[in-house]
Amino acid sequence: MQDHENNFTAEQCCNKMKRFICKYKEIKDYNGRSGNTPKQWQYYQEMADYIGDRPGITPIASCSSLSASQTVTRKTSKPCEEKHKAEKESEVANQLRKEFVSVVLQELKC
């Protein structure tokens, strides 16, 4: 982080993160719809790396009422894959969080 002082409250930082998450969800939903021209956002990939496949962002299961029979899609993975993913996330997560907080703090200065 830079040497100068940042005068932001925890609430301000939390609100900024909430806005970033909402923006990410909005763009992810929009880009997931068929026929839409993909939207771009400079922080999209960083947010995707930070948030990942959390159930609040990418549902574990979804149902459709468009057909006569109800279809349920579930994500499944093997325990080894989940363990590997968790290990990888823990290694990368701290660095991404530090970088992301730095970007958010710089953004709040505007």
N, C-alpha and C positions, 0 to 999 in steps of 0.2 A: 504494500500500500504506500501511497505517497506520504511525504513528511508533513504536509500541511494539515491543519486541523479541520475536521468535518463536524459541523454542528447540526446533526440530524438526530431526532428522537427515534426510539425504537418503534414507536407508532408510525412515524413517517416512513421508515424503512419497510415495515410490515405492509402498509398501504401500497407502497410502490410494488412490492412483490405480488400482492393481490392483483393489482392492475396488470402486471406482466403475465400472470397466470391466466387471467381472463382474456387478455389479448391473444395468448397462445391458443387457448381453447377455441376462441372465435375463429381464428385462422385455420386451425386443424379441422374443425367441423366444416368450414366453408370449402376448404380444399378437398375434403372427403366426399363432397357431393358430386355426382356425375354431371358433366357438362359445364362446370364452373371453370373459369380461367384461374389458375392458381394465384393466390395472393402471396406477396413477399413481405418479409419483415426482417430487419437486420439482426434481431435477437432470437429468431425462430429456432435455429439449430442449437444454440446454447440452452434455450428453454427445453427443447426436446431431450437433450442430454441430461439436464437437471431433473426434469419431471419423469421421464421414462414412460413406462406403461402402468402408471398408477391407476387404480380402478376409477377414480374420479375423473380422469382424463380419457382413458381408453377402457371402456367397460369390459369386465371379465366375460360377461354373457350378454347377448342381445336377442330379442325376439322380434319377429316380424308378423304383422297381421295382413300382409298383402296377398298371401296365398290361402287356399282352403285349409291346408295343414300348417300348423304352427311349427316354425323351425327355430331351433335354439343353437347358437354357435358358442362353443366354449373353447377357450384357449387351454391347451394342455401341454405340459412339458415334463420331461423326465427329471427326477430329483437331482441328478448330476448336472443337468443344464441349469437348473435353478441355483444350485450351489455355486457353479462357475459364474453365473450372471451376478450373484450377490457379491462374490469376491471381487469381480471386475468393477462393479459399481462402487464398492467401498474404497478401492484404490483411487478411482477417478473422481469420485464424488467430492472429496475434500478439496481437491484442486479446482474443480469446476465451481464449487460454492465460493471459494475465495475469489476467483476471477469474476464470477457473476456479481458478488457483492461489490466488488470494485467498480464494475460497469454501472451498477444501480446507483452507487454513490456519485459517480461522475455525472450520471443522467440527472440526478436530483439537484445538481449545482446549477443547471440551466434555468 
